[in-house]
Amino acid sequence: MRKNIFTKQSNRSERRSKAGFRMICLVLILCMVCGFTLSGCTTYDNFKIAYLGGSPEVQEPTIKIGVYEPLSGEYKQYGTDESVGIELAHELYPEVLGKKVELIYADNRSNMYDAETTLSELMSQSPSVVLGSYGEVLSLVATDYMVASSTPAITITCTNPLITTNNDFYFTASFSLAKQGAALADFAVDALNKTSFATFKIISDDSVTDTVKRFRSRVIKKLEDENAIKGTYEIKADAVDYTSYIEQLKNNEVESILLAIPPAVAQNFITQCIQLEYFPQFLGTRDWDTEEFAKFVTSNPDISVSYPSVQAAEATDTYQTFMDAYTQRYGTATPPSGAAAAAFDAYLLAIKAIENAYENVKNVDLEELKATPDPDAKLKAEIQAYEATLETGIPSGTQIRDALKAIDDFEGATGVLSYDGNTEVSKNVTILHFFMGEQLAPYSIG
């Protein structure tokens, strides 16, 4: 009886031992699979060749361009407009240096706090260039990330000098707000022969401070008359009645008004001027350059309105290419926004800079640099960067930045663009002019 008991116990122990061995094998296999998964495709492909047969799929390296935009939230429409231009350019020019360009979308959700997480995720993928974002605060949030990673970025419609000041990696694709102020003054004085002016801005709206300041100083300088500015006003954002302001302007016989205020507020202000039968020349900012505002202006033939646009005064060949691509994809019912055209240019600028950066590296005499006696740390780092670029076929962020700065007389959809060694783009300002319900020929100011 005892023998039978010991026999059963022995059999039971043997079964437990085999079960434990199978469990250990299963765990080892799982660990191997996890190891292959975590270590990437190359390791898995080696495993597949060794144990399963077959050959690995060779994946060509891509050049990554980040699209950092508000694709949801309050600024979704503006982010979408800029993305449209990027996508059209990418469809036409999907490769650079013989490699595919991969667009990496990063939705900052129109929120500066979400932007921090979005940027961390985006930069972890090592894009060569970043495009965006709409919204000055959202671009400002990104500035430190670009410097820390030595990655050049091009903000498409933002022009706040704080984005580019003391930042060697953030570029603009649109003319500065200060420049539009000077251009509006030149247009009003030289083209329209106006001699008396007033300016309006929203209280605490610092984004247009430079525009208004440059406008006033330019008018005074051109007319050689400090009394040419007859009023400088700041209004509340939620104001609804402008009667007292308008009556004062009429009494002072002000011929032209710079309304550096949002288009919705401007529509209300101009409507009240019409009601009070006051018809000065209305000057606005680039924010007015929307289809909706143009419809408002053309539906009121008694007014004369002018404002800057990112579009070129004279269509370039690149603009026609952009329009053909846009029409083919979206039709003719809705015209493209100026932001889409500027984004189209930003992508082309990035591609051109990548090409030029690689050519610059190829033209470097590496052997001569290596022969430099007692090279310092900076030179050693440059040599390593050149070697890495030649090996991978992809320039470094610093090399692309330097190439961007050197771009000169680049024909884009929005005009001829240059950087002249800076990060702020230089190009003519186009003034759209509406008179008696019709849009007249655009006016270009250098």
C-alpha positions in Angstrom: 0.0 0.0 0.0 2.8 2.4 0.9 4.5 1.4 -2.4 1.4 2.5 -4.4 1.3 5.8 -2.5 4.9 6.6 -3.2 4.4 5.6 -6.8 1.5 8.0 -7.2 3.5 10.8 -5.4 6.4 10.1 -7.8 4.1 10.3 -10.8 2.5 13.5 -9.5 5.9 15.1 -9.0 7.0 14.1 -12.5 3.9 15.8 -14.0 4.5 18.9 -11.9 8.1 19.0 -13.1 7.1 18.7 -16.8 4.4 21.4 -16.3 7.0 23.7 -14.7 9.5 23.1 -17.5 6.8 23.9 -20.1 6.0 27.1 -18.2 9.6 28.1 -18.1 10.0 27.5 -21.8 6.8 29.6 -22.5 8.2 32.5 -20.4 11.5 32.3 -22.2 9.8 32.4 -25.6 7.7 35.4 -24.5 10.8 37.2 -23.3 12.5 36.5 -26.6 9.5 37.9 -28.5 9.3 41.0 -26.3 13.0 41.5 -26.7 12.7 41.3 -30.5 9.7 43.7 -30.4 11.4 46.3 -28.2 14.7 46.2 -30.0 13.2 47.1 -33.4 12.6 45.8 -36.8 16.2 44.9 -37.5 16.4 42.5 -34.6 13.1 40.9 -35.5 14.2 40.5 -39.1 17.3 38.7 -38.1 15.3 36.4 -35.9 12.9 35.7 -38.8 15.8 34.8 -41.1 17.4 32.5 -38.6 14.4 30.7 -37.3 11.5 31.2 -39.8 13.3 31.7 -43.1 12.7 34.5 -45.6 14.4 37.9 -46.0 13.8 41.1 -44.1 11.9 44.0 -45.6 14.3 46.8 -46.3 12.9 50.2 -45.3 14.5 53.2 -46.9 15.2 56.1 -44.6 12.9 59.1 -44.9 13.4 62.7 -44.3 10.9 63.9 -41.7 9.1 67.2 -41.7 7.0 68.0 -38.6 3.6 69.7 -39.1 3.0 71.4 -35.8 -0.4 72.9 -36.0 -3.7 73.3 -34.1 -5.7 70.6 -35.9 -8.4 70.7 -33.2 -9.7 73.2 -30.7 -10.3 77.0 -31.1 -7.8 77.5 -33.9 -8.6 74.4 -35.9 -9.7 76.2 -39.0 -6.5 78.3 -39.2 -4.3 75.2 -38.6 -6.2 73.4 -41.3 -5.6 76.2 -43.7 -1.9 76.0 -43.2 -1.9 72.2 -43.4 -3.7 72.4 -46.7 -0.8 74.3 -48.2 1.8 72.0 -46.8 -0.1 68.9 -48.1 -0.4 70.3 -51.6 3.3 71.1 -51.7 4.1 67.6 -50.4 1.9 66.0 -53.1 3.8 67.8 -55.8 7.3 67.4 -54.2 7.2 64.2 -52.1 10.9 63.6 -52.3 14.2 65.3 -51.6 17.8 64.0 -52.0 16.3 60.9 -53.4 14.4 60.1 -50.2 10.7 60.3 -49.4 9.6 63.1 -47.3 7.4 62.0 -44.4 5.0 64.5 -42.8 4.7 64.0 -39.0 1.6 65.6 -37.8 1.6 67.1 -34.3 -1.7 68.5 -33.1 -1.2 71.1 -30.3 -5.0 71.3 -29.8 -4.9 75.2 -29.8 -3.7 74.9 -26.2 -0.3 76.0 -24.9 -0.3 73.3 -22.2 -1.2 70.5 -24.6 1.5 71.9 -26.9 4.3 71.0 -24.4 3.3 67.3 -24.6 2.8 67.4 -28.4 6.2 69.0 -28.9 8.0 66.4 -26.8 6.4 63.6 -28.8 7.2 65.4 -32.1 10.9 66.1 -31.3 11.4 62.5 -30.1 10.9 61.5 -33.8 13.9 63.7 -34.9 12.3 65.8 -37.7 14.7 67.6 -40.0 12.5 70.7 -40.1 9.2 71.7 -38.3 6.5 73.8 -40.0 4.1 75.9 -37.9 2.3 76.8 -35.7 -0.6 79.1 -36.3 -1.0 81.2 -33.1 1.8 83.3 -31.7 1.7 81.7 -28.2 1.8 78.2 -29.7 4.9 79.1 -31.7 6.5 80.8 -28.7 6.1 77.6 -26.7 8.0 75.7 -29.4 11.0 78.1 -29.5 13.0 76.4 -26.7 12.4 72.9 -28.2 13.9 74.0 -31.5 17.0 75.5 -29.9 17.5 72.5 -27.6 17.3 70.0 -30.5 19.0 72.3 -33.1 16.0 71.8 -35.4 15.0 74.7 -37.7 11.4 75.6 -37.8 9.3 77.9 -40.0 6.3 79.6 -38.6 3.9 80.3 -41.5 1.7 83.3 -40.6 3.1 84.4 -37.2 5.3 87.4 -37.3 5.8 88.3 -33.6 9.4 89.3 -33.3 9.7 87.4 -29.9 9.5 84.2 -31.9 12.7 84.9 -33.9 14.5 87.3 -31.5 17.5 85.6 -30.0 16.5 82.4 -31.6 18.7 81.2 -34.4 16.4 78.2 -35.4 13.0 79.8 -35.8 12.2 81.4 -39.2 9.2 83.3 -40.5 7.5 82.9 -43.9 5.4 86.1 -43.8 6.4 89.7 -43.5 6.6 91.3 -40.1 3.8 93.2 -38.5 6.1 96.2 -38.2 6.7 96.1 -42.0 3.0 96.1 -42.7 2.6 99.3 -40.7 5.2 101.1 -42.8 3.7 99.6 -46.1 0.2 100.9 -45.2 1.6 104.4 -44.5 3.4 104.4 -47.8 0.3 103.3 -49.6 -2.0 105.8 -48.0 0.3 108.8 -48.5 1.9 108.0 -51.9 -0.9 106.1 -53.7 -4.0 107.7 -52.0 -2.6 111.2 -51.2 -4.1 111.1 -47.7 -2.7 113.7 -45.2 -4.6 113.2 -41.9 -4.8 110.0 -39.9 -6.0 108.3 -36.8 -5.1 104.9 -35.4 -7.1 102.3 -33.3 -6.0 99.2 -31.4 -7.6 97.0 -28.7 -6.4 97.7 -25.2 -3.6 95.3 -24.1 -3.3 93.9 -27.6 0.5 94.0 -27.8 0.6 92.0 -31.1 -0.2 95.1 -33.2 1.8 97.7 -31.1 4.7 97.6 -33.6 2.3 97.9 -36.6 0.7 101.1 -35.2 4.0 102.6 -34.0 5.7 102.0 -37.4 2.6 103.4 -39.2 2.5 106.6 -37.2 6.3 107.3 -37.4 6.2 106.6 -41.2 3.3 109.0 -41.8 5.0 111.8 -39.8 8.3 111.3 -41.6 6.8 111.2 -45.1 4.5 114.2 -44.6 7.0 116.0 -42.4 4.1 116.9 -40.1 3.7 115.7 -36.5 0.1 116.9 -36.6 -0.7 114.5 -39.4 -1.7 112.0 -36.7 -4.9 113.5 -35.3 -5.8 110.7 -32.9 -4.4 107.6 -31.3 -7.2 105.5 -29.7 -7.4 102.3 -27.7 -10.8 100.6 -27.4 -12.1 97.7 -25.3 -12.4 94.3 -27.1 -16.1 94.0 -26.1 -17.1 97.6 -27.1 -20.2 97.8 -29.3 -20.9 101.5 -29.6 -18.3 103.7 -31.4 -20.5 106.8 -31.9 -18.4 109.2 -29.8 -15.2 108.1 -31.6 -16.7 108.5 -35.0 -18.1 111.9 -34.3 -14.8 113.1 -33.0 -13.0 111.8 -36.2 -15.6 113.6 -38.4 -15.1 116.9 -36.5 -11.3 116.6 -36.9 -11.7 115.8 -40.7 -9.6 112.7 -40.4 -9.2 111.3 -44.0 -7.8 107.8 -43.2 -8.0 105.5 -40.2 -5.8 102.6 -39.4 -8.0 100.0 -37.6 -5.5 97.6 -36.1 -8.3 95.5 -34.7 -9.8 92.1 -35.5 -12.0 91.8 -38.7 -15.2 91.2 -36.7 -14.7 94.3 -34.6 -13.7 96.3 -37.8 -16.9 95.3 -39.5 -18.9 96.7 -36.6 -16.9 99.9 -36.5 -17.2 100.5 -40.3 -20.9 99.7 -40.3 -21.5 102.4 -37.7 -19.4 104.8 -39.8 -21.7 104.1 -42.8 -24.7 104.7 -40.6 -23.3 108.1 -39.5 -22.4 108.9 -43.1 -18.7 109.1 -42.4 -16.5 107.6 -45.2 -12.8 107.9 -44.6 -10.2 105.6 -46.1 -10.2 102.4 -43.9 -6.8 100.7 -43.4 -6.6 97.3 -41.8 -4.1 94.6 -40.9 -3.3 91.3 -42.6 -5.9 89.6 -40.3 -8.6 91.1 -42.5 -7.3 89.0 -45.5 -10.2 86.5 -45.4 -12.9 85.6 -47.8 -15.6 86.6 -45.4 -14.2 90.1 -44.9 -13.8 90.6 -48.6 -17.5 89.8 -49.1 -18.4 92.4 -46.5 -16.3 95.1 -48.2 -17.6 94.4 -51.7 -21.2 94.4 -50.4 -20.7 98.0 -49.2 -19.9 100.1 -52.3 -19.8 103.4 -50.3 -16.6 102.6 -48.5 -12.9 102.4 -49.5 -10.9 99.7 -47.7 -7.3 98.6 -48.0 -5.3 95.9 -46.1 -2.2 93.7 -46.6 -2.2 90.2 -48.0 0.3 87.4 -48.0 -0.4 86.9 -51.7 1.9 88.4 -54.3 0.8 91.4 -56.1 1.8 89.8 -59.4 1.3 86.1 -59.8 4.5 84.1 -60.0 4.9 80.8 -61.8 4.9 79.1 -58.4 1.6 80.7 -57.5 0.1 79.3 -60.7 1.5 75.9 -59.7 -0.1 76.3 -56.3 -3.5 77.3 -57.7 -3.6 74.5 -60.2 -2.9 72.0 -57.4 -5.5 73.6 -55.2 -8.2 73.7 -57.9 -7.6 70.1 -58.9 -8.0 68.9 -55.3 -10.7 71.3 -53.9 -12.4 72.8 -57.0 -13.1 76.5 -57.7 -16.1 77.0 -55.3 -13.9 78.2 -52.4 -10.6 80.1 -53.1 -7.5 79.2 -51.1 -6.6 81.3 -48.1 -3.4 83.3 -48.0 -2.3 81.1 -45.2 -2.4 78.1 -47.5 -0.2 79.8 -50.0 2.3 80.9 -47.3 2.4 77.3 -46.0 3.0 76.0 -49.6 6.1 78.3 -49.6 7.2 77.2 -46.2 7.4 73.6 -47.4 9.2 74.5 -50.5 11.7 76.6 -48.5 12.3 73.6 -46.2 13.0 71.3 -49.2 15.3 73.9 -50.8 17.2 74.3 -47.6 17.7 70.5 -47.2 19.0 70.3 -50.8 21.3 73.2 -50.4 22.6 71.9 -47.0 23.6 68.6 -48.5 25.3 70.3 -51.4 27.2 72.5 -49.0 28.5 69.5 -47.1 29.6 67.7 -50.3 31.6 70.7 -51.2 33.5 70.7 -47.9 37.1 69.5 -48.1 37.0 67.0 -45.2 40.6 65.9 -45.6 41.8 69.4 -45.2 39.7 69.9 -42.1 41.0 66.7 -40.6 44.6 67.8 -41.2 44.1 70.9 -39.1 46.7 70.7 -36.3 45.3 70.6 -32.8 41.6 71.0 -33.8 39.3 72.4 -31.1 36.1 70.7 -29.9 33.9 72.8 -32.2 35.9 71.7 -35.3 35.8 68.1 -34.2 32.0 68.3 -33.8 31.7 69.9 -37.3 33.8 67.1 -38.9 31.7 64.5 -37.2 28.5 66.2 -38.4 29.8 66.3 -42.0 30.7 62.6 -41.9 27.3 61.7 -40.5 25.5 63.7 -43.2 27.6 62.0 -46.0 26.9 58.6 -44.4 23.1 59.0 -43.9 22.4 61.3 -46.8 20.4 63.6 -44.4 21.8 67.0 -43.3 21.8 68.0 -39.7 19.5 70.6 -38.3 22.3 73.1 -38.0 23.4 72.6 -41.6 19.7 73.1 -42.8 19.4 76.2 -40.6 22.5 77.7 -42.2 21.2 76.9 -45.7 17.9 78.5 -44.9 19.6 81.7 -43.8 21.4 81.8 -47.2 18.3 81.5 -49.3 18.0 84.6 -51.6 15.4 85.5 -54.3 13.4 82.4 -53.9 10.3 82.5 -56.0 7.3 81.3 -54.0 3.5 81.4 -54.3 3.4 84.5 -52.2 6.2 86.4 -54.0 10.0 86.5 -54.0 11.5 85.5 -50.6 14.9 86.1 -49.1 16.5 85.7 -45.7 19.7 87.7 -46.2 21.4 85.8 -43.4 18.5 86.4 -41.0 15.6 84.3 -39.7 12.9 86.9 -40.7 11.9 86.6 -44.3 12.2 89.6 -46.6 9.6 90.1 -49.3 7.3 92.8 -50.7 4.0 93.6 -48.9 0.9 93.4 -51.1 -1.9 95.8 -50.4 -5.4 94.8 -51.5 -7.5 97.8 -52.3 -11.4 97.9 -52.5 -13.2 100.9 -53.9 -17.0 101.2 -54.8 -17.5 97.5 -54.2 -14.8 96.3 -56.4 -11.3 95.0 -55.8 -8.7 97.1 -57.7 -5.3 96.0 -58.8 -3.1 95.0 -55.8 -0.3 97.4 -54.8 3.2 96.1 -54.1 5.5 97.8 -51.7 9.1 96.7 -51.1 
